[in-house]
Amino acid sequence: MKKAQTTPEQIARYADMFGALANDARLRILRLLLSAHPDGMVAGDIQMELGIPNSTLSHHLEKLRSEDLARVRRDGSFLWYTANAEALQEILTFLYAECCTRNKAVEPGAIVQICK
């Protein structure tokens, strides 16, 4: 059975997602959100934890949200941000398929070992 090809649209979407992660502040934010998964964190707690100015944090959270890497929900006057685990699984699956199953550039066992 032949694996479905990744479409140019999917590749463009993944490139945008990786582009959003190519900023150290956004990567730190996403790591923090993953550590709080699945409950997430309010924006003020993210700001205090990472020391990012509020206006800058808002920009980074919006970028992560616009690329579907983070989600936001309102609870009263609080905005709770969570990592979008499904989107992260999607881009990790894309990378895994390219590097570990198609051409074996990286041994699959090495990836599993890194994640433990």
Secondary structure, DSSP 8 states (H G I E B T S, - for coil): -------HHHHHHHHHHHHHHTSHHHHHHHHHHHHTTTT-EEHHHHHHHHT--HHHHHHHHHHHHHTTSEEEEEETTEEEEEE-HHHHHHHHHHHHIIIIIIS-SS-HHHHHHHH-
